[in-house]
Amino acid sequence: MSKLAFVFPGQGSQYVGMGNELFQSPSGRRTREIAREILGSEFISLIEEGPEEELQKTVNTQPAILLVSVAAWQQLRDAGIEPDYVAGHSLGEYSAHVSAGSLDFAEALKVVRSRGELMQGAVPNGEGGMAAILGLTTAQVEEACSLASERGVVAPANYNCPGQVVISGEKNAVAYAIEVAKNLGAKRAIPLNVSGPFHSLLMKKMGEELRQVLEGVAWQTPRCPVIANVDGREVVTPEQTVQALVEQVSGAVLWEQSVRHLLELGVDTFIECGPGKVLTGLVKKIAPGTTLLRVEDKATLEKSLAYLKESR
């Protein structure tokens, strides 16, 4: 029996004007109004009109992507499409929990706004960094980080897909790991334009601060299993959820492992709900034979619904 997974993007997929067509539907309008009530009209106009540099700030990016991702998922729900599993990349794990019913959307907005504030303030600006290493095996990237860790904290942060691992840590250590990776034969090593060393041990203290926020939330048992970034396995209870989201801040995002686990569970169709097509690109490299659909505007929604109608 073929299974369906909804996947939700993380930071980096944002752009000014995202979600505009989704907000035209009744559920999209309602969702946008909830966000307006909680985060204000300025926040909504930032998504719709920019400026881009304000939208790029972690504290704005996180709730903005959550809002658009939830609006995308609701279009599928309104059409009667339910997933067997859900997963999200980093921030996207919160969108996944909203879609699974384990987290109320209004609460999710407040939580990710707090998460963004905590992440933005966790490490003084300029002290940490991240870089994408392309064209090495996972073991080679781990070796590069291990050799560079004499210069400071550095480790893999995102196992995105074969040949693409993001590293994170202290600036000097990341720079040295880039050199080592190039010597090991990396095709490219690209420093990322981020405001901090996310998913590294430097965020551990922030994780405990986030725990207090998460423990103040009324978590529910999810309607379908949510695949956690920290171990690529299902979380099904509120306790597991909080622990996974705390660990996620300072632990690596095991995206490739999560997708492989979904394949083992019988998933053969993935729908990316939200802005951009980063996850579609990653899943394509991890699982070339699977069906990949997206919902980020009217055209992608119609195309996905037409395919699902034919195949079900």
Secondary structure as a PSIPRED ss2 file (coil, helix, strand):
# PSIPRED VFORMAT (PSIPRED V4.0)

   1 M C   1.000  0.000  0.000
   2 S C   1.000  0.000  0.000
   3 K E   0.000  0.000  1.000
   4 L E   0.000  0.000  1.000
   5 A E   0.000  0.000  1.000
   6 F E   0.000  0.000  1.000
   7 V E   0.000  0.000  1.000
   8 F E   0.000  0.000  1.000
   9 P C   1.000  0.000  0.000
  10 G C   1.000  0.000  0.000
  11 Q C   1.000  0.000  0.000
  12 G C   1.000  0.000  0.000
  13 S C   1.000  0.000  0.000
  14 Q C   1.000  0.000  0.000
  15 Y C   1.000  0.000  0.000
  16 V C   1.000  0.000  0.000
  17 G C   1.000  0.000  0.000
  18 M C   1.000  0.000  0.000
  19 G C   1.000  0.000  0.000
  20 N C   1.000  0.000  0.000
  21 E C   1.000  0.000  0.000
  22 L H   0.000  1.000  0.000
  23 F H   0.000  1.000  0.000
  24 Q H   0.000  1.000  0.000
  25 S C   1.000  0.000  0.000
  26 P H   0.000  1.000  0.000
  27 S H   0.000  1.000  0.000
  28 G H   0.000  1.000  0.000
  29 R H   0.000  1.000  0.000
  30 R H   0.000  1.000  0.000
  31 T H   0.000  1.000  0.000
  32 R H   0.000  1.000  0.000
  33 E H   0.000  1.000  0.000
  34 I H   0.000  1.000  0.000
  35 A H   0.000  1.000  0.000
  36 R H   0.000  1.000  0.000
  37 E H   0.000  1.000  0.000
  38 I H   0.000  1.000  0.000
  39 L H   0.000  1.000  0.000
  40 G C   1.000  0.000  0.000
  41 S H   0.000  1.000  0.000
  42 E H   0.000  1.000  0.000
  43 F H   0.000  1.000  0.000
  44 I H   0.000  1.000  0.000
  45 S H   0.000  1.000  0.000
  46 L H   0.000  1.000  0.000
  47 I H   0.000  1.000  0.000
  48 E H   0.000  1.000  0.000
  49 E H   0.000  1.000  0.000
  50 G C   1.000  0.000  0.000
  51 P C   1.000  0.000  0.000
  52 E H   0.000  1.000  0.000
  53 E H   0.000  1.000  0.000
  54 E H   0.000  1.000  0.000
  55 L H   0.000  1.000  0.000
  56 Q C   1.000  0.000  0.000
  57 K C   1.000  0.000  0.000
  58 T H   0.000  1.000  0.000
  59 V H   0.000  1.000  0.000
  60 N H   0.000  1.000  0.000
  61 T H   0.000  1.000  0.000
  62 Q H   0.000  1.000  0.000
  63 P H   0.000  1.000  0.000
  64 A H   0.000  1.000  0.000
  65 I H   0.000  1.000  0.000
  66 L H   0.000  1.000  0.000
  67 L H   0.000  1.000  0.000
  68 V H   0.000  1.000  0.000
  69 S H   0.000  1.000  0.000
  70 V H   0.000  1.000  0.000
  71 A H   0.000  1.000  0.000
  72 A H   0.000  1.000  0.000
  73 W H   0.000  1.000  0.000
  74 Q H   0.000  1.000  0.000
  75 Q H   0.000  1.000  0.000
  76 L H   0.000  1.000  0.000
  77 R H   0.000  1.000  0.000
  78 D H   0.000  1.000  0.000
  79 A C   1.000  0.000  0.000
  80 G C   1.000  0.000  0.000
  81 I C   1.000  0.000  0.000
  82 E C   1.000  0.000  0.000
  83 P C   1.000  0.000  0.000
  84 D C   1.000  0.000  0.000
  85 Y E   0.000  0.000  1.000
  86 V E   0.000  0.000  1.000
  87 A E   0.000  0.000  1.000
  88 G E   0.000  0.000  1.000
  89 H C   1.000  0.000  0.000
  90 S C   1.000  0.000  0.000
  91 L C   1.000  0.000  0.000
  92 G H   0.000  1.000  0.000
  93 E H   0.000  1.000  0.000
  94 Y H   0.000  1.000  0.000
  95 S H   0.000  1.000  0.000
  96 A H   0.000  1.000  0.000
  97 H H   0.000  1.000  0.000
  98 V H   0.000  1.000  0.000
  99 S H   0.000  1.000  0.000
 100 A H   0.000  1.000  0.000
 101 G C   1.000  0.000  0.000
 102 S C   1.000  0.000  0.000
 103 L C   1.000  0.000  0.000
 104 D C   1.000  0.000  0.000
 105 F H   0.000  1.000  0.000
 106 A H   0.000  1.000  0.000
 107 E H   0.000  1.000  0.000
 108 A H   0.000  1.000  0.000
 109 L H   0.000  1.000  0.000
 110 K H   0.000  1.000  0.000
 111 V H   0.000  1.000  0.000
 112 V H   0.000  1.000  0.000
 113 R H   0.000  1.000  0.000
 114 S H   0.000  1.000  0.000
 115 R H   0.000  1.000  0.000
 116 G H   0.000  1.000  0.000
 117 E H   0.000  1.000  0.000
 118 L H   0.000  1.000  0.000
 119 M H   0.000  1.000  0.000
 120 Q H   0.000  1.000  0.000
 121 G H   0.000  1.000  0.000
 122 A H   0.000  1.000  0.000
 123 V C   1.000  0.000  0.000
 124 P C   1.000  0.000  0.000
 125 N C   1.000  0.000  0.000
 126 G C   1.000  0.000  0.000
 127 E C   1.000  0.000  0.000
 128 G E   0.000  0.000  1.000
 129 G E   0.000  0.000  1.000
 130 M E   0.000  0.000  1.000
 131 A E   0.000  0.000  1.000
 132 A E   0.000  0.000  1.000
 133 I E   0.000  0.000  1.000
 134 L E   0.000  0.000  1.000
 135 G C   1.000  0.000  0.000
 136 L C   1.000  0.000  0.000
 137 T C   1.000  0.000  0.000
 138 T H   0.000  1.000  0.000
 139 A H   0.000  1.000  0.000
 140 Q H   0.000  1.000  0.000
 141 V H   0.000  1.000  0.000
 142 E H   0.000  1.000  0.000
 143 E H   0.000  1.000  0.000
 144 A H   0.000  1.000  0.000
 145 C H   0.000  1.000  0.000
 146 S H   0.000  1.000  0.000
 147 L H   0.000  1.000  0.000
 148 A H   0.000  1.000  0.000
 149 S H   0.000  1.000  0.000
 150 E H   0.000  1.000  0.000
 151 R H   0.000  1.000  0.000
 152 G C   1.000  0.000  0.000
 153 V C   1.000  0.000  0.000
 154 V E   0.000  0.000  1.000
 155 A E   0.000  0.000  1.000
 156 P E   0.000  0.000  1.000
 157 A E   0.000  0.000  1.000
 158 N E   0.000  0.000  1.000
 159 Y E   0.000  0.000  1.000
 160 N E   0.000  0.000  1.000
 161 C E   0.000  0.000  1.000
 162 P C   1.000  0.000  0.000
 163 G C   1.000  0.000  0.000
 164 Q E   0.000  0.000  1.000
 165 V E   0.000  0.000  1.000
 166 V E   0.000  0.000  1.000
 167 I E   0.000  0.000  1.000
 168 S E   0.000  0.000  1.000
 169 G E   0.000  0.000  1.000
 170 E E   0.000  0.000  1.000
 171 K H   0.000  1.000  0.000
 172 N H   0.000  1.000  0.000
 173 A H   0.000  1.000  0.000
 174 V H   0.000  1.000  0.000
 175 A H   0.000  1.000  0.000
 176 Y H   0.000  1.000  0.000
 177 A H   0.000  1.000  0.000
 178 I H   0.000  1.000  0.000
 179 E H   0.000  1.000  0.000
 180 V H   0.000  1.000  0.000
 181 A H   0.000  1.000  0.000
 182 K H   0.000  1.000  0.000
 183 N H   0.000  1.000  0.000
 184 L C   1.000  0.000  0.000
 185 G C   1.000  0.000  0.000
 186 A C   1.000  0.000  0.000
 187 K C   1.000  0.000  0.000
 188 R E   0.000  0.000  1.000
 189 A E   0.000  0.000  1.000
 190 I E   0.000  0.000  1.000
 191 P E   0.000  0.000  1.000
 192 L C   1.000  0.000  0.000
 193 N C   1.000  0.000  0.000
 194 V C   1.000  0.000  0.000
 195 S C   1.000  0.000  0.000
 196 G C   1.000  0.000  0.000
 197 P C   1.000  0.000  0.000
 198 F C   1.000  0.000  0.000
 199 H C   1.000  0.000  0.000
 200 S C   1.000  0.000  0.000
 201 L H   0.000  1.000  0.000
 202 L H   0.000  1.000  0.000
 203 M H   0.000  1.000  0.000
 204 K H   0.000  1.000  0.000
 205 K H   0.000  1.000  0.000
 206 M H   0.000  1.000  0.000
 207 G H   0.000  1.000  0.000
 208 E H   0.000  1.000  0.000
 209 E H   0.000  1.000  0.000
 210 L H   0.000  1.000  0.000
 211 R H   0.000  1.000  0.000
 212 Q H   0.000  1.000  0.000
 213 V H   0.000  1.000  0.000
 214 L H   0.000  1.000  0.000
 215 E H   0.000  1.000  0.000
 216 G C   1.000  0.000  0.000
 217 V C   1.000  0.000  0.000
 218 A C   1.000  0.000  0.000
 219 W C   1.000  0.000  0.000
 220 Q C   1.000  0.000  0.000
 221 T C   1.000  0.000  0.000
 222 P C   1.000  0.000  0.000
 223 R C   1.000  0.000  0.000
 224 C C   1.000  0.000  0.000
 225 P C   1.000  0.000  0.000
 226 V E   0.000  0.000  1.000
 227 I E   0.000  0.000  1.000
 228 A C   1.000  0.000  0.000
 229 N C   1.000  0.000  0.000
 230 V C   1.000  0.000  0.000
 231 D C   1.000  0.000  0.000
 232 G C   1.000  0.000  0.000
 233 R C   1.000  0.000  0.000
 234 E E   0.000  0.000  1.000
 235 V E   0.000  0.000  1.000
 236 V C   1.000  0.000  0.000
 237 T C   1.000  0.000  0.000
 238 P H   0.000  1.000  0.000
 239 E H   0.000  1.000  0.000
 240 Q H   0.000  1.000  0.000
 241 T H   0.000  1.000  0.000
 242 V H   0.000  1.000  0.000
 243 Q H   0.000  1.000  0.000
 244 A H   0.000  1.000  0.000
 245 L H   0.000  1.000  0.000
 246 V H   0.000  1.000  0.000
 247 E H   0.000  1.000  0.000
 248 Q H   0.000  1.000  0.000
 249 V H   0.000  1.000  0.000
 250 S H   0.000  1.000  0.000
 251 G C   1.000  0.000  0.000
 252 A C   1.000  0.000  0.000
 253 V E   0.000  0.000  1.000
 254 L C   1.000  0.000  0.000
 255 W H   0.000  1.000  0.000
 256 E H   0.000  1.000  0.000
 257 Q H   0.000  1.000  0.000
 258 S H   0.000  1.000  0.000
 259 V H   0.000  1.000  0.000
 260 R H   0.000  1.000  0.000
 261 H H   0.000  1.000  0.000
 262 L H   0.000  1.000  0.000
 263 L H   0.000  1.000  0.000
 264 E H   0.000  1.000  0.000
 265 L C   1.000  0.000  0.000
 266 G C   1.000  0.000  0.000
 267 V E   0.000  0.000  1.000
 268 D E   0.000  0.000  1.000
 269 T E   0.000  0.000  1.000
 270 F E   0.000  0.000  1.000
 271 I E   0.000  0.000  1.000
 272 E E   0.000  0.000  1.000
 273 C E   0.000  0.000  1.000
 274 G C   1.000  0.000  0.000
 275 P C   1.000  0.000  0.000
 276 G C   1.000  0.000  0.000
 277 K C   1.000  0.000  0.000
 278 V H   0.000  1.000  0.000
 279 L H   0.000  1.000  0.000
 280 T H   0.000  1.000  0.000
 281 G H   0.000  1.000  0.000
 282 L H   0.000  1.000  0.000
 283 V H   0.000  1.000  0.000
 284 K H   0.000  1.000  0.000
 285 K H   0.000  1.000  0.000
 286 I H   0.000  1.000  0.000
 287 A C   1.000  0.000  0.000
 288 P C   1.000  0.000  0.000
 289 G C   1.000  0.000  0.000
 290 T C   1.000  0.000  0.000
 291 T E   0.000  0.000  1.000
 292 L E   0.000  0.000  1.000
 293 L E   0.000  0.000  1.000
 294 R E   0.000  0.000  1.000
 295 V E   0.000  0.000  1.000
 296 E C   1.000  0.000  0.000
 297 D C   1.000  0.000  0.000
 298 K H   0.000  1.000  0.000
 299 A H   0.000  1.000  0.000
 300 T H   0.000  1.000  0.000
 301 L H   0.000  1.000  0.000
 302 E H   0.000  1.000  0.000
 303 K H   0.000  1.000  0.000
 304 S H   0.000  1.000  0.000
 305 L H   0.000  1.000  0.000
 306 A H   0.000  1.000  0.000
 307 Y H   0.000  1.000  0.000
 308 L H   0.000  1.000  0.000
 309 K H   0.000  1.000  0.000
 310 E H   0.000  1.000  0.000
 311 S H   0.000  1.000  0.000
 312 R C   1.000  0.000  0.000
